[in-house]
Amino acid sequence: MSGTKKITALQLYFILILSIGITNHVLLIPVLLHLGKRDSWFGAALSLIPLLLWVCLLYIVVKRTKQMNMMEWIKQKFGKVVVILFKLGLITICFVNAIITIKEMVTWTNVTYLPRTPPFMIALLFIIFCFFAARSGVRAIAITSGILLPVVVFLGYFMMGANFQYKDYSLLSPLFTHGYGPTLTSIMLTCGASFELLTLVFLQHHVDTRIRLSALLILAAIMIGLTIGPLTGAIAIFGPFEAADIRYPAFEQWRMVTLGKYISHLDFLSIFQWISGAFVRTSLLMFLSVDVIGIQKKRTRTLILLGISLMFLAASLYPVTDNQMVHLIQNKYYPVMFGIGLSLLLVLLVMSILPGRRKEKNA
């Protein structure tokens, strides 16, 4: 629980692909379709350029901090006050991300395949599983991700191939019929979602192998691919305007899947994909919320995790309409995440370049 058991860089990448992929694959796509319509897929593709540049800056931070515990590194260089501000900010970000993930998972579950199950029971059972995963530590989350990710990827390609018969890719053009604004908006929102790769910096001290720039660039490309794939699929199947009115475009694509004439209703397979991503993401955010505090005593960490779980359960049951949730995600969540991801990386980059007071004192 204390985080002494290390993981490899590849295992960390598996965790991030599942954690960030669930948002890029499910939460982000409806927002892009609503705001960008037909131009959304092109904006998502173009976002790879600034994201690759951003990842290069991220690698500089990783390299200059030598994969140390980021909170300990900040404390050594800039003192207790600065590290406390970082801890509070990071915990707040983790809380917001986890609550939105849980809320969306509960809503989707309740609407699609468990309409008669109370949302409280769905949230309770889900959070219990996440609590035990976070309590077991990052290594347990990494091993789980290594098992789940291959199946999730296989199901994704299966759905894409099975729906090829319904797709008309001519619907992806013409572009810029409403100017360049939708494309630029799509670039910003896609970058805002993918900037969560910054989580890697705060988990780097749990990695016992070297984090390489080439791997981070590939990881960034995978993040964009997870967005473009179902996004272009939704437009090619439903059209840009019909797809923009669908609450969960990725799930609706699953409902189109058939095998021959007699096998249909395979959308239950999407449950595995959705729950896998949401589980890994929420467990990771719970673990990270406790890990940044720096408490080593197992009993204390367990009690804090228990408190966090209860807070998540209460927040997920707060009465918020689906329209309010959609408005929050579209107009506030992703633009704010874009600003936080860009600003936080620049701050860390500047801090890694500055000499720091203790280093000068020891010299």
C-alpha positions, -999 to 999 in steps of 0.1 A, spaced: 0 0 0 28 24 7 39 22 -30 72 4 -24 63 -22 -51 75 -7 -84 59 -11 -118 75 -9 -153 71 20 -176 50 -2 -199 26 -10 -171 22 27 -164 14 33 -201 -13 6 -199 -29 24 -169 -28 57 -187 -43 43 -219 -73 29 -200 -77 59 -177 -75 86 -203 -89 65 -231 -123 61 -214 -127 99 -214 -114 104 -249 -135 75 -261 -167 82 -243 -170 116 -226 -151 137 -252 -167 125 -284 -202 138 -277 -187 172 -268 -167 173 -301 -197 163 -322 -219 189 -305 -195 218 -309 -175 207 -340 -200 187 -360 -183 174 -392 -151 194 -386 -146 177 -352 -127 147 -365 -102 170 -384 -97 191 -353 -90 160 -333 -65 149 -358 -47 182 -359 -45 182 -321 -18 156 -324 7 184 -335 4 205 -303 1 174 -282 35 160 -295 51 193 -287 35 193 -252 48 158 -246 83 168 -255 81 195 -227 67 168 -204 97 146 -211 120 175 -201 103 176 -167 106 139 -163 143 139 -173 153 169 -151 135 155 -120 151 121 -126 119 102 -120 119 113 -83 88 116 -62 75 150 -75 62 161 -41 95 153 -24 114 170 -53 93 202 -50 97 202 -12 135 199 -14 138 227 -40 111 252 -30 100 244 6 68 232 24 45 260 14 49 254 -23 45 216 -20 13 220 1 -2 242 -26 6 216 -52 -8 188 -31 -41 207 -25 -44 215 -62 -37 180 -74 -61 164 -49 -88 188 -60 -82 179 -97 -83 142 -88 -116 146 -69 -133 165 -98 -121 140 -124 -132 110 -103 -166 124 -95 -174 132 -131 -163 97 -141 -184 80 -115 -214 102 -122 -213 95 -160 -208 58 -154 -238 56 -130 -260 76 -154 -250 55 -184 -255 22 -165 -289 33 -152 -301 45 -186 -288 17 -208 -290 -17 -191 -300 -14 -154 -329 11 -155 -346 -5 -124 -315 -6 -103 -311 24 -78 -282 46 -87 -271 43 -51 -264 6 -55 -246 10 -88 -223 37 -73 -218 18 -41 -207 -15 -57 -185 4 -82 -167 24 -55 -162 -6 -33 -142 -23 -61 -123 9 -67 -115 12 -30 -99 -22 -28 -79 -17 -60 -66 17 -47 -59 2 -13 -38 -26 -29 -16 0 -46 -5 10 -80 10 -24 -88 -24 -41 -85 -39 -14 -107 -11 -20 -133 -16 -58 -133 -54 -53 -137 -48 -29 -166 -25 -54 -183 -52 -80 -182 -81 -57 -192 -65 -35 -219 -59 -63 -246 -96 -74 -243 -107 -37 -245 -86 -31 -276 -98 -64 -293 -135 -55 -287 -129 -20 -301 -114 -33 -333 -142 -60 -335 -169 -33 -333 -151 -11 -359 -148 -40 -383 -184 -53 -378 -199 -19 -385 -178 -13 -417 -208 -23 -437 -229 7 -424 -202 34 -428 -201 60 -455 -169 79 -451 -179 105 -477 -199 121 -448 -165 132 -434 -164 160 -460 -168 188 -469 -148 206 -442 -149 242 -429 -185 248 -440 -190 268 -408 -156 284 -408 -125 274 -389 -140 280 -354 -153 244 -349 -119 229 -359 -100 252 -335 -125 244 -307 -120 207 -314 -82 210 -312 -85 227 -278 -109 202 -263 -90 172 -276 -57 186 -262 -75 194 -229 -85 157 -225 -51 144 -236 -32 167 -213 -41 143 -185 -9 125 -195 6 149 -170 -5 123 -144 26 104 -154 48 130 -137 32 123 -103 35 86 -107 70 84 -121 86 75 -88 67 42 -88 84 32 -121 116 13 -119 124 15 -157 133 45 -177 105 66 -192 115 73 -228 105 101 -251 97 78 -280 73 59 -258 56 91 -247 52 102 -283 36 69 -292 13 72 -262 2 106 -273 -6 92 -308 -26 64 -292 -46 90 -272 -56 108 -304 -63 76 -322 -87 66 -294 -106 98 -302 -105 98 -340 -116 62 -344 -151 62 -328 -155 99 -338 -151 92 -375 -172 60 -371 -201 80 -355 -201 105 -383 -198 78 -410 -227 58 -396 -251 84 -383 -240 116 -402 -225 147 -385 -258 162 -373 -276 131 -362 -244 120 -343 -243 153 -326 -277 147 -310 -267 112 -296 -258 112 -259 -234 82 -262 -222 78 -298 -197 50 -290 -224 29 -273 -249 35 -302 -222 21 -326 -222 -11 -305 -259 -14 -309 -254 -15 -347 -232 -46 -344 -245 -79 -359 -229 -112 -368 -247 -126 -398 -285 -127 -398 -292 -143 -365 -268 -128 -340 -274 -93 -328 -277 -72 -296 -240 -75 -289 -239 -41 -272 -235 -58 -238 -198 -61 -248 -195 -24 -245 -202 -28 -207 -168 -45 -204 -151 -16 -221 -168 11 -202 -165 -4 -167 -128 -14 -173 -118 21 -182 -139 38 -155 -126 13 -129 -90 18 -137 -94 56 -139 -113 60 -106 -89 36 -88 -59 55 -100 -74 88 -90 -82 75 -55 -47 61 -52 -31 93 -64 -51 114 -40 -36 95 -11 -2 90 -26 6 127 -29 -1 133 8 29 111 15 14 90 44 33 57 47 13 40 75 -10 15 60 -39 19 85 -39 56 81 -39 54 43 -68 29 44 -89 52 66 -82 82 43 -92 60 13 -124 50 30 -132 87 36 -125 95 0 -148 67 -11 -176 80 10 -171 115 -4 -172 101 -39 -204 81 -31 -221 112 -17 -210 134 -46 -221 109 -72 -257 109 -57 -260 147 -57 -291 155 -77 -278 169 -110 -298 165 -142 -283 150 -173 -287 183 -191 -267 201 -164 -240 174 -165 -237 177 -203 -235 215 -200 -208 213 -174 -187 189 -194 -191 208 -227 -186 244 -215 -165 241 -184 -148 208 -178 -127 204 -209 -118 241 -214 -106 242 -178 -87 210 -181 -69 225 -212 -59 255 -191 -48 234 -161 -28 210 -182 -10 237 -201 -3 259 -171 7 231 -148 32 218 -172 48 252 -178 50 258 -141 68 224 -136 90 231 -165 101 265 -151 106 249 -116 128 222 -131 150 248 -147 153 271 -116 182 261 -93 161 260 -61 172 274 -27 185 241 -11 206 232 -41 223 266 -39 228 262 -1 244 228 -4 267 241 -31 
